[in-house]
């Protein structure tokens, strides 16, 4: 596939590396062209550094790998407001949660994925890759992907595409539902983050999932 990545941080690097290793054509678009070029050079395998609009245009899928409060700015640079992502699977791994607390920062009844869908008219938004740290997907010693399930919500056709990309980095896709259930999935991130910062292993709080699993 032709994959665009909007962002130059740790998740962009980890998934960009995995997808390029799987044989996909990866293009990195960041606010800083210098950072995009440095990341592309580090990843190798023909990864390209491009503008955000070029990363969003003519792609089989696009990853929005920025902090939640930088989403609107990046989508603006990518031309999403003008329909540049129409018909494109747009992967949303953002967590709009209070650091160390896990409380959602979106309005009651609102989801971050829903907000992104509103900012990128016509995009096929899929929530995915938001429950594990970036190094889980990298090639470092901490990048063990065995047994990793990637819960997803989104557009049916886009879920198939994103599911393939999940498998390409060693994960197992699990569809929770359409975007009308995505806030539930985002609340899970808040639950995990809140327990972790409180000193508890979130796996020990889920029935049937022992902490040693």
C-alpha positions in Angstrom: 0.0 0.0 0.0 0.9 3.7 -0.2 0.8 4.9 3.4 1.0 8.5 4.6 2.1 9.3 8.1 1.3 12.7 9.5 3.8 13.3 12.3 7.4 12.6 13.2 7.3 11.3 16.7 7.8 7.8 18.3 4.6 6.2 17.0 5.2 7.6 13.5 8.7 6.1 13.7 7.7 2.7 15.1 4.8 2.0 12.7 6.6 3.6 9.7 9.5 1.2 10.3 7.1 -1.8 10.6 5.1 -0.9 7.5 8.1 -0.2 5.4 9.6 -3.5 6.5 6.4 -5.2 5.4 6.9 -3.8 1.9 4.6 -0.8 1.9 5.5 2.6 0.4 5.7 5.0 3.4 5.7 8.8 3.2 6.4 11.0 6.3 4.9 14.5 6.5 5.6 16.6 9.5 5.3 20.3 10.6 9.0 20.4 10.3 10.5 19.2 7.0 13.9 18.7 8.6 12.4 16.3 11.2 10.6 14.4 8.5 13.8 14.1 6.4 15.7 12.9 9.4 13.1 10.3 10.3 12.9 9.1 6.7 16.6 8.8 6.5 16.7 6.8 9.7 14.0 4.4 8.6 15.5 3.8 5.2 13.9 1.3 2.9 12.8 4.1 0.5 10.7 6.0 3.1 10.0 9.4 1.8 9.9 12.8 3.5 7.1 15.0 2.0 4.8 17.8 2.9 1.7 17.0 5.1 -0.5 17.6 2.1 1.5 15.2 0.0 1.4 12.6 2.8 -2.4 12.8 2.8 -3.0 12.8 -1.0 -3.4 9.7 -3.0 -2.8 7.3 -0.2 -4.3 3.9 0.6 -4.2 4.8 4.3 -3.0 7.7 6.5 -1.8 7.6 10.1 -2.5 10.8 12.2 0.5 10.4 14.6 0.3 13.6 16.5 -0.7 14.7 20.1 -4.5 15.2 20.4 -4.1 18.9 20.8 -2.1 19.2 17.5 -4.7 17.3 15.4 -6.5 20.4 14.0 -3.3 22.1 13.0 -1.9 19.0 11.3 -5.1 18.2 9.5 -5.2 21.8 8.3 -1.7 21.5 6.9 -2.7 18.2 5.2 -5.6 19.9 3.4 -8.2 17.7 5.2 -10.5 20.7 5.8 -10.8 20.9 2.0 -11.5 17.2 1.5 -8.0 16.0 0.8 -8.7 12.8 2.8 -12.1 12.1 1.3 -12.5 8.3 0.9 -9.1 7.6 2.6 -8.8 5.4 5.7 -7.5 7.8 8.4 -6.1 6.0 11.5 -6.6 7.9 14.8 -4.3 6.7 17.6 -4.7 9.8 19.7 -5.6 9.9 23.4 -7.3 13.1 24.6 -6.8 12.4 28.3 -5.5 14.2 31.2 -1.8 13.2 31.9 -1.5 10.9 34.9 -5.2 10.9 35.5 -6.8 9.4 32.5 -9.9 11.6 32.4 -11.1 12.3 28.9 -10.7 15.9 27.8 -13.3 15.8 25.1 -16.8 17.1 25.8 -19.4 14.8 27.4 -20.7 12.5 24.7 -18.0 13.6 22.2 -15.2 11.4 21.0 -11.8 12.4 19.6 -12.3 10.2 16.6 -15.6 11.9 16.0 -14.0 15.3 16.2 -11.4 14.2 13.7 -14.1 12.9 11.3 -15.7 16.4 11.5 -12.3 18.1 10.7 -11.6 15.7 7.8 -14.8 15.6 5.7 -15.2 12.3 3.8 -12.3 10.6 5.6 -13.0 7.0 6.8 -11.8 7.4 10.4 -10.6 4.3 12.3 -9.6 4.4 15.9 -6.6 2.1 16.4 -3.2 1.8 18.0 -4.1 4.0 21.0 -3.7 1.5 23.8 -0.1 0.5 23.6 3.1 2.7 23.8 5.0 3.3 20.6 7.9 1.0 21.5 5.5 -2.0 21.5 5.6 -1.7 17.7 9.3 -1.0 17.2 12.2 -3.3 16.5 13.9 -2.5 19.9 14.1 -5.2 22.6 10.9 -3.7 24.1 9.0 -4.2 20.8 7.5 -7.6 21.7 4.2 -7.8 19.7 3.2 -11.3 20.6 -0.4 -11.6 21.8 -1.1 -7.9 21.1 -4.8 -7.2 20.2 -5.5 -3.9 18.5 -9.1 -2.9 19.3 -10.6 -0.8 16.6 -13.8 1.2 15.7 -14.6 2.8 12.4 -15.9 2.6 8.8 -16.4 -1.0 7.6 -14.4 -0.7 4.4 -11.6 1.1 6.2 -11.5 -1.4 9.0 -10.4 -4.1 6.5 -7.5 -2.0 5.3 -6.4 -1.0 8.8 -6.8 -4.6 9.9 -4.2 -5.6 7.3 -1.8 -2.9 8.5 -2.3 -4.2 12.1 -1.3 -7.7 11.0 1.7 -6.3 9.2 3.2 -5.1 12.4 2.4 -8.3 14.3 -0.9 -7.4 16.0 -4.3 -9.0 15.8 -7.2 -6.6 14.8 -10.4 -6.8 16.9 -13.4 -4.7 15.7 -15.5 -3.3 18.5 -17.9 -1.5 16.2 -18.5 1.6 14.1 -17.6 5.1 15.2 -20.8 5.3 17.3 -19.0 3.1 19.8 -15.6 4.8 19.7 -16.0 6.9 22.9 -16.3 3.6 24.8 -12.9 2.6 23.2 -11.4 5.9 24.1 -12.6 5.5 27.7 -10.6 2.3 27.9 -7.4 4.3 27.3 -8.4 6.6 30.2 -9.0 3.5 32.4 -5.6 2.0 31.5 -3.7 5.3 31.9 -5.4 6.1 35.2 -4.7 2.7 36.8 -1.1 2.7 35.5 -0.3 6.1 37.0 -1.9 5.0 40.3 0.5 2.1 40.4 -1.8 -0.8 39.4 -1.5 -3.2 36.5 -4.6 -2.6 34.4 -4.6 -6.3 33.3 -5.2 -7.3 36.9 -8.5 -5.3 36.8 -10.0 -7.1 33.8 -11.7 -10.4 34.5 -10.1 -13.4 32.8 -6.9 -11.5 31.9 -4.3 -12.2 34.6 -1.4 -9.8 35.0 1.0 -12.5 34.1 -0.7 -13.1 30.7 
